[in-house]
């Protein structure tokens, strides 16, 4: 229970921190988080493309530019 509360507090703090960033900074932060999740699960961009139905070029562009 203590770990769950700690995790919830961390998420809330991260979300609050996003409020004070520019749109571009927010997009890059989201892209950075998604890259970390993808790499943690050992999924390549090409494999993610196949699994999600999102074109590889779109995934690559989002991860590099946040756009």
PQR file of N, CA, C, O and H, with PARSE charges and radii, in Angstrom:
ATOM      1  N   UNK A   1       0.820  -1.191   0.000 -0.4000 1.5000
ATOM      2  CA  UNK A   1       0.000   0.000   0.000 -0.0000 2.0000
ATOM      3  C   UNK A   1       0.868   1.261   0.000  0.5500 1.7000
ATOM      4  O   UNK A   1       0.567   2.248  -0.672 -0.5500 1.4000
ATOM      5  N   UNK A   2       1.958   1.196   0.779 -0.4000 1.5000
ATOM      6  CA  UNK A   2       2.865   2.334   0.858 -0.0000 2.0000
ATOM      7  C   UNK A   2       3.490   2.628  -0.500  0.5500 1.7000
ATOM      8  O   UNK A   2       3.624   3.791  -0.882 -0.5500 1.4000
ATOM      9  H   UNK A   2       2.202   0.395   1.325  0.4000 1.0000
ATOM     10  N   UNK A   3       3.878   1.573  -1.238 -0.4000 1.5000
ATOM     11  CA  UNK A   3       4.479   1.749  -2.561 -0.0000 2.0000
ATOM     12  C   UNK A   3       3.467   2.339  -3.547  0.5500 1.7000
ATOM     13  O   UNK A   3       3.826   3.170  -4.382 -0.5500 1.4000
ATOM     14  H   UNK A   3       3.769   0.629  -0.928  0.4000 1.0000
ATOM     15  N   UNK A   4       2.217   1.916  -3.454 -0.4000 1.5000
ATOM     16  CA  UNK A   4       1.173   2.434  -4.335 -0.0000 2.0000
ATOM     17  C   UNK A   4       0.975   3.920  -4.099  0.5500 1.7000
ATOM     18  O   UNK A   4       0.859   4.691  -5.052 -0.5500 1.4000
ATOM     19  H   UNK A   4       1.925   1.241  -2.776  0.4000 1.0000
ATOM     20  N   UNK A   5       0.937   4.324  -2.848 -0.4000 1.5000
ATOM     21  CA  UNK A   5       0.788   5.740  -2.515 -0.0000 2.0000
ATOM     22  C   UNK A   5       1.992   6.532  -3.015  0.5500 1.7000
ATOM     23  O   UNK A   5       1.842   7.626  -3.560 -0.5500 1.4000
ATOM     24  H   UNK A   5       1.032   3.698  -2.074  0.4000 1.0000
ATOM     25  N   UNK A   6       3.171   5.979  -2.830 -0.4000 1.5000
ATOM     26  CA  UNK A   6       4.393   6.637  -3.295 -0.0000 2.0000
ATOM     27  C   UNK A   6       4.357   6.816  -4.813  0.5500 1.7000
ATOM     28  O   UNK A   6       4.717   7.876  -5.325 -0.5500 1.4000
ATOM     29  H   UNK A   6       3.293   5.091  -2.387  0.4000 1.0000
ATOM     30  N   UNK A   7       3.925   5.782  -5.525 -0.4000 1.5000
ATOM     31  CA  UNK A   7       3.820   5.857  -6.988 -0.0000 2.0000
ATOM     32  C   UNK A   7       2.807   6.905  -7.413  0.5500 1.7000
ATOM     33  O   UNK A   7       3.048   7.657  -8.358 -0.5500 1.4000
ATOM     34  H   UNK A   7       3.633   4.921  -5.109  0.4000 1.0000
ATOM     35  N   UNK A   8       1.668   6.961  -6.717 -0.4000 1.5000
ATOM     36  CA  UNK A   8       0.632   7.938  -7.044 -0.0000 2.0000
ATOM     37  C   UNK A   8       1.132   9.357  -6.837  0.5500 1.7000
ATOM     38  O   UNK A   8       0.833  10.248  -7.632 -0.5500 1.4000
ATOM     39  H   UNK A   8       1.472   6.350  -5.949  0.4000 1.0000
ATOM     40  N   UNK A   9       1.886   9.567  -5.780 -0.4000 1.5000
ATOM     41  CA  UNK A   9       2.437  10.897  -5.509 -0.0000 2.0000
ATOM     42  C   UNK A   9       3.435  11.296  -6.590  0.5500 1.7000
ATOM     43  O   UNK A   9       3.438  12.440  -7.045 -0.5500 1.4000
ATOM     44  H   UNK A   9       2.129   8.843  -5.135  0.4000 1.0000
ATOM     45  N   UNK A  10       4.280  10.357  -7.000 -0.4000 1.5000
ATOM     46  CA  UNK A  10       5.267  10.643  -8.048 -0.0000 2.0000
ATOM     47  C   UNK A  10       4.571  11.006  -9.356  0.5500 1.7000
ATOM     48  O   UNK A  10       4.963  11.964 -10.022 -0.5500 1.4000
ATOM     49  H   UNK A  10       4.278   9.428  -6.630  0.4000 1.0000
ATOM     50  N   UNK A  11       3.545  10.250  -9.728 -0.4000 1.5000
ATOM     51  CA  UNK A  11       2.801  10.535 -10.965 -0.0000 2.0000
ATOM     52  C   UNK A  11       2.159  11.912 -10.884  0.5500 1.7000
ATOM     53  O   UNK A  11       2.217  12.675 -11.848 -0.5500 1.4000
ATOM     54  H   UNK A  11       3.227   9.471  -9.187  0.4000 1.0000
ATOM     55  N   UNK A  12       1.548  12.244  -9.748 -0.4000 1.5000
ATOM     56  CA  UNK A  12       0.911  13.550  -9.584 -0.0000 2.0000
ATOM     57  C   UNK A  12       1.933  14.679  -9.710  0.5500 1.7000
ATOM     58  O   UNK A  12       1.652  15.708 -10.325 -0.5500 1.4000
ATOM     59  H   UNK A  12       1.501  11.624  -8.965  0.4000 1.0000
ATOM     60  N   UNK A  13       3.105  14.489  -9.133 -0.4000 1.5000
ATOM     61  CA  UNK A  13       4.150  15.507  -9.221 -0.0000 2.0000
ATOM     62  C   UNK A  13       4.642  15.671 -10.653  0.5500 1.7000
ATOM     63  O   UNK A  13       4.901  16.788 -11.101 -0.5500 1.4000
ATOM     64  H   UNK A  13       3.333  13.653  -8.633  0.4000 1.0000
ATOM     65  N   UNK A  14       4.772  14.557 -11.372 -0.4000 1.5000
ATOM     66  CA  UNK A  14       5.213  14.631 -12.768 -0.0000 2.0000
ATOM     67  C   UNK A  14       4.174  15.340 -13.621  0.5500 1.7000
ATOM     68  O   UNK A  14       4.524  16.141 -14.488 -0.5500 1.4000
ATOM     69  H   UNK A  14       4.562  13.650 -11.008  0.4000 1.0000
ATOM     70  N   UNK A  15       2.896  15.052 -13.381 -0.4000 1.5000
ATOM     71  CA  UNK A  15       1.834  15.711 -14.145 -0.0000 2.0000
ATOM     72  C   UNK A  15       1.803  17.205 -13.840  0.5500 1.7000
ATOM     73  O   UNK A  15       1.606  18.015 -14.746 -0.5500 1.4000
ATOM     74  H   UNK A  15       2.612  14.401 -12.677  0.4000 1.0000
ATOM     75  N   UNK A  16       1.993  17.573 -12.591 -0.4000 1.5000
ATOM     76  CA  UNK A  16       2.022  18.982 -12.223 -0.0000 2.0000
ATOM     77  C   UNK A  16       3.202  19.682 -12.882  0.5500 1.7000
ATOM     78  O   UNK A  16       3.078  20.822 -13.330 -0.5500 1.4000
ATOM     79  H   UNK A  16       2.153  16.915 -11.856  0.4000 1.0000
ATOM     80  N   UNK A  17       4.338  19.011 -12.942 -0.4000 1.5000
ATOM     81  CA  UNK A  17       5.520  19.598 -13.570 -0.0000 2.0000
ATOM     82  C   UNK A  17       5.271  19.875 -15.047  0.5500 1.7000
ATOM     83  O   UNK A  17       5.793  20.848 -15.592 -0.5500 1.4000
ATOM     84  H   UNK A  17       4.439  18.085 -12.578  0.4000 1.0000
ATOM     85  N   UNK A  18       4.475  19.026 -15.701 -0.4000 1.5000
ATOM     86  CA  UNK A  18       4.174  19.233 -17.114 -0.0000 2.0000
ATOM     87  C   UNK A  18       3.374  20.517 -17.340  0.5500 1.7000
ATOM     88  O   UNK A  18       3.455  21.110 -18.416 -0.5500 1.4000
ATOM     89  H   UNK A  18       4.051  18.237 -15.258  0.4000 1.0000
ATOM     90  N   UNK A  19       2.611  20.948 -16.349 -0.4000 1.5000
ATOM     91  CA  UNK A  19       1.792  22.148 -16.496 -0.0000 2.0000
ATOM     92  C   UNK A  19       2.630  23.399 -16.722  0.5500 1.7000
ATOM     93  O   UNK A  19       2.152  24.371 -17.309 -0.5500 1.4000
ATOM     94  H   UNK A  19       2.546  20.466 -15.475  0.4000 1.0000
ATOM     95  N   UNK A  20       3.868  23.381 -16.263 -0.4000 1.5000
ATOM     96  CA  UNK A  20       4.713  24.568 -16.338 -0.0000 2.0000
ATOM     97  C   UNK A  20       5.694  24.516 -17.504  0.5500 1.7000
ATOM     98  O   UNK A  20       6.634  25.309 -17.567 -0.5500 1.4000
ATOM     99  H   UNK A  20       4.257  22.592 -15.787  0.4000 1.0000
ATOM    100  N   UNK A  21       5.476  23.598 -18.411 -0.4000 1.5000
ATOM    101  CA  UNK A  21       6.350  23.469 -19.564 -0.0000 2.0000
ATOM    102  C   UNK A  21       5.627  23.957 -20.814  0.5500 1.7000
ATOM    103  O   UNK A  21       4.398  23.999 -20.868 -0.5500 1.4000
ATOM    104  H   UNK A  21       4.712  22.954 -18.360  0.4000 1.0000
ATOM    105  N   UNK A  22       6.413  24.322 -21.806 -0.4000 1.5000
ATOM    106  CA  UNK A  22       5.825  24.723 -23.078 -0.0000 2.0000
ATOM    107  C   UNK A  22       5.227  23.491 -23.764  0.5500 1.7000
ATOM    108  O   UNK A  22       5.497  22.355 -23.375 -0.5500 1.4000
ATOM    109  H   UNK A  22       7.412  24.288 -21.763  0.4000 1.0000
ATOM    110  N   UNK A  23       4.426  23.736 -24.772 -0.4000 1.5000
ATOM    111  CA  UNK A  23       3.824  22.643 -25.529 -0.0000 2.0000
ATOM    112  C   UNK A  23       4.910  21.706 -26.066  0.5500 1.7000
ATOM    113  O   UNK A  23       4.794  20.485 -25.956 -0.5500 1.4000
ATOM    114  H   UNK A  23       4.206  24.659 -25.088  0.4000 1.0000
ATOM    115  N   UNK A  24       5.955  22.281 -26.643 -0.4000 1.5000
ATOM    116  CA  UNK A  24       7.049  21.484 -27.197 -0.0000 2.0000
ATOM    117  C   UNK A  24       7.718  20.644 -26.113  0.5500 1.7000
ATOM    118  O   UNK A  24       7.990  19.462 -26.322 -0.5500 1.4000
ATOM    119  H   UNK A  24       6.049  23.273 -26.733  0.4000 1.0000
ATOM    120  N   UNK A  25       7.980  21.246 -24.965 -0.4000 1.5000
ATOM    121  CA  UNK A  25       8.606  20.516 -23.862 -0.0000 2.0000
ATOM    122  C   UNK A  25       7.713  19.370 -23.372  0.5500 1.7000
ATOM    123  O   UNK A  25       8.204  18.293 -23.032 -0.5500 1.4000
ATOM    124  H   UNK A  25       7.758  22.206 -24.795  0.4000 1.0000
ATOM    125  N   UNK A  26       6.409  19.612 -23.340 -0.4000 1.5000
ATOM    126  CA  UNK A  26       5.468  18.567 -22.938 -0.0000 2.0000
ATOM    127  C   UNK A  26       5.501  17.407 -23.928  0.5500 1.7000
ATOM    128  O   UNK A  26       5.545  16.240 -23.537 -0.5500 1.4000
ATOM    129  H   UNK A  26       6.011  20.487 -23.616  0.4000 1.0000
ATOM    130  N   UNK A  27       5.479  17.743 -25.204 -0.4000 1.5000
ATOM    131  CA  UNK A  27       5.507  16.704 -26.245 -0.0000 2.0000
ATOM    132  C   UNK A  27       6.791  15.877 -26.156  0.5500 1.7000
ATOM    133  O   UNK A  27       6.752  14.651 -26.260 -0.5500 1.4000
ATOM    134  H   UNK A  27       5.444  18.690 -25.522  0.4000 1.0000
ATOM    135  N   UNK A  28       7.914  16.541 -25.967 -0.4000 1.5000
ATOM    136  CA  UNK A  28       9.188  15.833 -25.871 -0.0000 2.0000
ATOM    137  C   UNK A  28       9.251  14.963 -24.613  0.5500 1.7000
ATOM    138  O   UNK A  28       9.837  13.880 -24.639 -0.5500 1.4000
ATOM    139  H   UNK A  28       7.946  17.537 -25.884  0.4000 1.0000
ATOM    140  N   UNK A  29       8.660  15.423 -23.526 -0.4000 1.5000
ATOM    141  CA  UNK A  29       8.627  14.636 -22.299 -0.0000 2.0000
ATOM    142  C   UNK A  29       7.795  13.368 -22.503  0.5500 1.7000
ATOM    143  O   UNK A  29       8.183  12.288 -22.058 -0.5500 1.4000
ATOM    144  H   UNK A  29       8.185  16.303 -23.505  0.4000 1.0000
ATOM    145  N   UNK A  30       6.658  13.504 -23.171 -0.4000 1.5000
ATOM    146  CA  UNK A  30       5.817  12.338 -23.463 -0.0000 2.0000
ATOM    147  C   UNK A  30       6.556  11.372 -24.375  0.5500 1.7000
ATOM    148  O   UNK A  30       6.538  10.162 -24.152 -0.5500 1.4000
ATOM    149  H   UNK A  30       6.343  14.381 -23.532  0.4000 1.0000
ATOM    150  N   UNK A  31       7.203  11.906 -25.399 -0.4000 1.5000
ATOM    151  CA  UNK A  31       7.966  11.058 -26.323 -0.0000 2.0000
ATOM    152  C   UNK A  31       9.073  10.320 -25.578  0.5500 1.7000
ATOM    153  O   UNK A  31       9.289   9.129 -25.802 -0.5500 1.4000
ATOM    154  H   UNK A  31       7.217  12.889 -25.581  0.4000 1.0000
ATOM    155  N   UNK A  32       9.771  11.025 -24.693 -0.4000 1.5000
ATOM    156  CA  UNK A  32      10.848  10.428 -23.913 -0.0000 2.0000
ATOM    157  C   UNK A  32      10.325   9.278 -23.041  0.5500 1.7000
ATOM    158  O   UNK A  32      10.956   8.226 -22.941 -0.5500 1.4000
ATOM    159  H   UNK A  32       9.595  11.993 -24.511  0.4000 1.0000
ATOM    160  N   UNK A  33       9.184   9.492 -22.424 -0.4000 1.5000
ATOM    161  CA  UNK A  33       8.589   8.448 -21.576 -0.0000 2.0000
ATOM    162  C   UNK A  33       8.197   7.230 -22.409  0.5500 1.7000
ATOM    163  O   UNK A  33       8.418   6.091 -22.000 -0.5500 1.4000
ATOM    164  H   UNK A  33       8.671  10.346 -22.505  0.4000 1.0000
ATOM    165  N   UNK A  34       7.613   7.481 -23.581 -0.4000 1.5000
ATOM    166  CA  UNK A  34       7.195   6.365 -24.432 -0.0000 2.0000
ATOM    167  C   UNK A  34       8.396   5.583 -24.961  0.5500 1.7000
ATOM    168  O   UNK A  34       8.340   4.358 -25.066 -0.5500 1.4000
ATOM    169  H   UNK A  34       7.433   8.407 -23.913  0.4000 1.0000
ATOM    170  N   UNK A  35       9.472   6.278 -25.292 -0.4000 1.5000
ATOM    171  CA  UNK A  35      10.692   5.598 -25.735 -0.0000 2.0000
ATOM    172  C   UNK A  35      11.210   4.705 -24.608  0.5500 1.7000
ATOM    173  O   UNK A  35      11.597   3.561 -24.846 -0.5500 1.4000
ATOM    174  H   UNK A  35       9.517   7.273 -25.207  0.4000 1.0000
ATOM    175  N   UNK A  36      11.216   5.226 -23.390 -0.4000 1.5000
ATOM    176  CA  UNK A  36      11.695   4.446 -22.249 -0.0000 2.0000
ATOM    177  C   UNK A  36      10.845   3.196 -22.038  0.5500 1.7000
ATOM    178  O   UNK A  36      11.380   2.119 -21.776 -0.5500 1.4000
ATOM    179  H   UNK A  36      10.902   6.155 -23.196  0.4000 1.0000
ATOM    180  N   UNK A  37       9.539   3.332 -22.149 -0.4000 1.5000
ATOM    181  CA  UNK A  37       8.644   2.171 -21.998 -0.0000 2.0000
ATOM    182  C   UNK A  37       8.908   1.160 -23.101  0.5500 1.7000
ATOM    183  O   UNK A  37       9.009  -0.040 -22.843 -0.5500 1.4000
ATOM    184  H   UNK A  37       9.104   4.206 -22.362  0.4000 1.0000
ATOM    185  N   UNK A  38       9.020   1.651 -24.344 -0.4000 1.5000
ATOM    186  CA  UNK A  38       9.258   0.755 -25.477 -0.0000 2.0000
ATOM    187  C   UNK A  38      10.571  -0.001 -25.303  0.5500 1.7000
ATOM    188  O   UNK A  38      10.626  -1.215 -25.502 -0.5500 1.4000
ATOM    189  H   UNK A  38       8.938   2.625 -24.554  0.4000 1.0000
ATOM    190  N   UNK A  39      11.616   0.712 -24.935 -0.4000 1.5000
ATOM    191  CA  UNK A  39      12.925   0.071 -24.770 -0.0000 2.0000
ATOM    192  C   UNK A  39      12.939  -0.881 -23.579  0.5500 1.7000
ATOM    193  O   UNK A  39      13.570  -1.937 -23.632 -0.5500 1.4000
ATOM    194  H   UNK A  39      11.572   1.698 -24.773  0.4000 1.0000
ATOM    195  N   UNK A  40      12.248  -0.512 -22.510 -0.4000 1.5000
ATOM    196  CA  UNK A  40      12.162  -1.380 -21.344 -0.0000 2.0000
ATOM    197  C   UNK A  40      11.509  -2.715 -21.701  0.5500 1.7000
ATOM    198  O   UNK A  40      11.869  -3.761 -21.159 -0.5500 1.4000
ATOM    199  H   UNK A  40      11.735   0.346 -22.467  0.4000 1.0000
ATOM    200  N   UNK A  41      10.554  -2.664 -22.611 -0.4000 1.5000
ATOM    201  CA  UNK A  41       9.864  -3.883 -23.045 -0.0000 2.0000
ATOM    202  C   UNK A  41      10.582  -4.562 -24.216  0.5500 1.7000
ATOM    203  O   UNK A  41      10.117  -5.570 -24.750 -0.5500 1.4000
ATOM    204  H   UNK A  41      10.262  -1.815 -23.051  0.4000 1.0000
ATOM    205  N   UNK A  42      11.725  -3.986 -24.600 -0.4000 1.5000
ATOM    206  CA  UNK A  42      12.564  -4.534 -25.669 -0.0000 2.0000
ATOM    207  C   UNK A  42      11.797  -4.691 -26.989  0.5500 1.7000
ATOM    208  O   UNK A  42      11.850  -5.729 -27.650 -0.5500 1.4000
ATOM    209  H   UNK A  42      12.102  -3.168 -24.166  0.4000 1.0000
ATOM    210  N   UNK A  43      11.082  -3.617 -27.343 -0.4000 1.5000
ATOM    211  CA  UNK A  43      10.325  -3.587 -28.595 -0.0000 2.0000
ATOM    212  C   UNK A  43      10.979  -2.555 -29.510  0.5500 1.7000
ATOM    213  O   UNK A  43      11.199  -1.412 -29.108 -0.5500 1.4000
ATOM    214  H   UNK A  43      11.039  -2.774 -26.806  0.4000 1.0000
ATOM    215  N   UNK A  44      11.285  -2.958 -30.728 -0.4000 1.5000
ATOM    216  CA  UNK A  44      11.864  -2.017 -31.692 -0.0000 2.0000
ATOM    217  C   UNK A  44      10.773  -1.104 -32.240  0.5500 1.7000
ATOM    218  O   UNK A  44       9.583  -1.387 -32.103 -0.5500 1.4000
ATOM    219  H   UNK A  44      11.106  -3.886 -31.055  0.4000 1.0000
ATOM    220  N   UNK A  45      11.189  -0.022 -32.852 -0.4000 1.5000
ATOM    221  CA  UNK A  45      10.225   0.875 -33.488 -0.0000 2.0000
ATOM    222  C   UNK A  45       9.462   0.143 -34.583  0.5500 1.7000
ATOM    223  O   UNK A  45       8.256   0.334 -34.737 -0.5500 1.4000
ATOM    224  H   UNK A  45      12.155   0.208 -32.963  0.4000 1.0000
ATOM    225  N   UNK A  46      10.161  -0.697 -35.346 -0.4000 1.5000
ATOM    226  CA  UNK A  46       9.493  -1.439 -36.420 -0.0000 2.0000
ATOM    227  C   UNK A  46       8.476  -2.419 -35.859  0.5500 1.7000
ATOM    228  O   UNK A  46       7.381  -2.559 -36.404 -0.5500 1.4000
ATOM    229  H   UNK A  46      11.141  -0.852 -35.222  0.4000 1.0000
ATOM    230  N   UNK A  47       8.830  -3.095 -34.776 -0.4000 1.5000
ATOM    231  CA  UNK A  47       7.896  -4.045 -34.152 -0.0000 2.0000
ATOM    232  C   UNK A  47       6.687  -3.303 -33.584  0.5500 1.7000
ATOM    233  O   UNK A  47       5.556  -3.772 -33.713 -0.5500 1.4000
ATOM    234  H   UNK A  47       9.719  -2.981 -34.334  0.4000 1.0000
ATOM    235  N   UNK A  48       6.917  -2.159 -32.962 -0.4000 1.5000
ATOM    236  CA  UNK A  48       5.820  -1.345 -32.438 -0.0000 2.0000
ATOM    237  C   UNK A  48       4.895  -0.918 -33.567  0.5500 1.7000
ATOM    238  O   UNK A  48       3.676  -0.879 -33.403 -0.5500 1.4000
ATOM    239  H   UNK A  48       7.835  -1.778 -32.857  0.4000 1.0000
ATOM    240  N   UNK A  49       5.477  -0.602 -34.701 -0.4000 1.5000
ATOM    241  CA  UNK A  49       4.688  -0.225 -35.867 -0.0000 2.0000
ATOM    242  C   UNK A  49       3.742  -1.357 -36.278  0.5500 1.7000
ATOM    243  O   UNK A  49       2.560  -1.130 -36.535 -0.5500 1.4000
ATOM    244  H   UNK A  49       6.468  -0.633 -34.834  0.4000 1.0000
ATOM    245  N   UNK A  50       4.275  -2.559 -36.334 -0.4000 1.5000
ATOM    246  CA  UNK A  50       3.461  -3.726 -36.706 -0.0000 2.0000
ATOM    247  C   UNK A  50       2.369  -3.970 -35.670  0.5500 1.7000
ATOM    248  O   UNK A  50       1.212  -4.199 -36.022 -0.5500 1.4000
ATOM    249  H   UNK A  50       5.235  -2.743 -36.125  0.4000 1.0000
ATOM    250  N   UNK A  51       2.739  -3.919 -34.396 -0.4000 1.5000
ATOM    251  CA  UNK A  51       1.780  -4.201 -33.318 -0.0000 2.0000
ATOM    252  C   UNK A  51       0.670  -3.161 -33.216  0.5500 1.7000
ATOM    253  O   UNK A  51      -0.477  -3.490 -32.917 -0.5500 1.4000
ATOM    254  H   UNK A  51       3.678  -3.732 -34.110  0.4000 1.0000
ATOM    255  N   UNK A  52       1.025  -1.895 -33.469 -0.4000 1.5000
ATOM    256  CA  UNK A  52       0.069  -0.805 -33.275 -0.0000 2.0000
ATOM    257  C   UNK A  52      -0.676  -0.389 -34.538  0.5500 1.7000
ATOM    258  O   UNK A  52      -1.743   0.219 -34.461 -0.5500 1.4000
ATOM    259  H   UNK A  52       1.957  -1.627 -33.713  0.4000 1.0000
ATOM    260  N   UNK A  53      -0.115  -0.716 -35.698 -0.4000 1.5000
ATOM    261  CA  UNK A  53      -0.723  -0.259 -36.943 -0.0000 2.0000
ATOM    262  C   UNK A  53      -0.356   1.178 -37.293  0.5500 1.7000
ATOM    263  O   UNK A  53      -0.891   1.745 -38.246 -0.5500 1.4000
ATOM    264  H   UNK A  53       0.753  -1.210 -35.760  0.4000 1.0000
ATOM    265  N   UNK A  54       0.546   1.760 -36.529 -0.4000 1.5000
ATOM    266  CA  UNK A  54       1.022   3.125 -36.793 -0.0000 2.0000
ATOM    267  C   UNK A  54       2.259   3.014 -37.675  0.5500 1.7000
ATOM    268  O   UNK A  54       3.158   2.228 -37.376 -0.5500 1.4000
ATOM    269  H   UNK A  54       0.980   1.300 -35.755  0.4000 1.0000
ATOM    270  N   UNK A  55       2.321   3.789 -38.757 -0.4000 1.5000
ATOM    271  CA  UNK A  55       3.487   3.691 -39.640 -0.0000 2.0000
ATOM    272  C   UNK A  55       4.804   3.920 -38.896  0.5500 1.7000
ATOM    273  O   UNK A  55       4.894   4.759 -37.999 -0.5500 1.4000
ATOM    274  H   UNK A  55       1.590   4.427 -39.000  0.4000 1.0000
ATOM    275  N   UNK A  56       5.813   3.159 -39.289 -0.4000 1.5000
ATOM    276  CA  UNK A  56       7.149   3.249 -38.696 -0.0000 2.0000
ATOM    277  C   UNK A  56       7.665   4.681 -38.723  0.5500 1.7000
ATOM    278  O   UNK A  56       8.219   5.160 -37.733 -0.5500 1.4000
ATOM    279  H   UNK A  56       5.740   2.477 -40.017  0.4000 1.0000
ATOM    280  N   UNK A  57       7.488   5.365 -39.844 -0.4000 1.5000
ATOM    281  CA  UNK A  57       7.985   6.740 -39.979 -0.0000 2.0000
ATOM    282  C   UNK A  57       7.330   7.670 -38.959  0.5500 1.7000
ATOM    283  O   UNK A  57       7.974   8.591 -38.455 -0.5500 1.4000
ATOM    284  H   UNK A  57       7.038   4.976 -40.648  0.4000 1.0000
ATOM    285  N   UNK A  58       6.070   7.437 -38.655 -0.4000 1.5000
ATOM    286  CA  UNK A  58       5.354   8.259 -37.673 -0.0000 2.0000
ATOM    287  C   UNK A  58       5.913   8.038 -36.275  0.5500 1.7000
ATOM    288  O   UNK A  58       6.109   8.990 -35.520 -0.5500 1.4000
ATOM    289  H   UNK A  58       5.546   6.689 -39.064  0.4000 1.0000
ATOM    290  N   UNK A  59       6.169   6.779 -35.932 -0.4000 1.5000
ATOM    291  CA  UNK A  59       6.746   6.463 -34.621 -0.0000 2.0000
ATOM    292  C   UNK A  59       8.129   7.087 -34.500  0.5500 1.7000
ATOM    293  O   UNK A  59       8.449   7.720 -33.494 -0.5500 1.4000
ATOM    294  H   UNK A  59       6.010   6.005 -36.545  0.4000 1.0000
ATOM    295  N   UNK A  60       8.945   6.904 -35.531 -0.4000 1.5000
ATOM    296  CA  UNK A  60      10.300   7.459 -35.524 -0.0000 2.0000
ATOM    297  C   UNK A  60      10.264   8.983 -35.374  0.5500 1.7000
ATOM    298  O   UNK A  60      11.014   9.554 -34.581 -0.5500 1.4000
ATOM    299  H   UNK A  60       8.686   6.389 -36.348  0.4000 1.0000
ATOM    300  N   UNK A  61       9.386   9.636 -36.144 -0.4000 1.5000
ATOM    301  CA  UNK A  61       9.289  11.096 -36.087 -0.0000 2.0000
ATOM    302  C   UNK A  61       8.837  11.559 -34.702  0.5500 1.7000
ATOM    303  O   UNK A  61       9.398  12.510 -34.156 -0.5500 1.4000
ATOM    304  H   UNK A  61       8.777   9.173 -36.788  0.4000 1.0000
ATOM    305  N   UNK A  62       7.831  10.899 -34.130 -0.4000 1.5000
ATOM    306  CA  UNK A  62       7.340  11.315 -32.825 -0.0000 2.0000
ATOM    307  C   UNK A  62       8.412  11.152 -31.760  0.5500 1.7000
ATOM    308  O   UNK A  62       8.595  12.034 -30.921 -0.5500 1.4000
ATOM    309  H   UNK A  62       7.376  10.126 -34.573  0.4000 1.0000
ATOM    310  N   UNK A  63       9.119  10.033 -31.787 -0.4000 1.5000
ATOM    311  CA  UNK A  63      10.148   9.802 -30.784 -0.0000 2.0000
ATOM    312  C   UNK A  63      11.303  10.796 -30.901  0.5500 1.7000
ATOM    313  O   UNK A  63      11.941  11.120 -29.899 -0.5500 1.4000
ATOM    314  H   UNK A  63       8.971   9.317 -32.468  0.4000 1.0000
ATOM    315  N   UNK A  64      11.575  11.279 -32.100 -0.4000 1.5000
ATOM    316  CA  UNK A  64      12.688  12.213 -32.301 -0.0000 2.0000
ATOM    317  C   UNK A  64      12.310  13.675 -32.145  0.5500 1.7000
ATOM    318  O   UNK A  64      13.139  14.491 -31.744 -0.5500 1.4000
ATOM    319  H   UNK A  64      11.057  11.016 -32.914  0.4000 1.0000
ATOM    320  N   UNK A  65      11.057  14.015 -32.460 -0.4000 1.5000
ATOM    321  CA  UNK A  65      10.668  15.431 -32.464 -0.0000 2.0000
ATOM    322  C   UNK A  65       9.512  15.741 -31.519  0.5500 1.7000
ATOM    323  O   UNK A  65       9.272  16.908 -31.208 -0.5500 1.4000
ATOM    324  H   UNK A  65      10.383  13.352 -32.786  0.4000 1.0000
ATOM    325  N   UNK A  66       8.789  14.720 -31.055 -0.4000 1.5000
ATOM    326  CA  UNK A  66       7.618  14.954 -30.230 -0.0000 2.0000
ATOM    327  C   UNK A  66       6.413  15.410 -31.020  0.5500 1.7000
ATOM    328  O   UNK A  66       5.377  15.764 -30.457 -0.5500 1.4000
ATOM    329  H   UNK A  66       8.984  13.772 -31.308  0.4000 1.0000
ATOM    330  N   UNK A  67       6.562  15.398 -32.332 -0.4000 1.5000
ATOM    331  CA  UNK A  67       5.485  15.865 -33.215 -0.0000 2.0000
ATOM    332  C   UNK A  67       4.848  14.718 -33.964  0.5500 1.7000
ATOM    333  O   UNK A  67       3.926  14.931 -34.751 -0.5500 1.4000
ATOM    334  H   UNK A  67       7.403  15.111 -32.789  0.4000 1.0000
TER
END
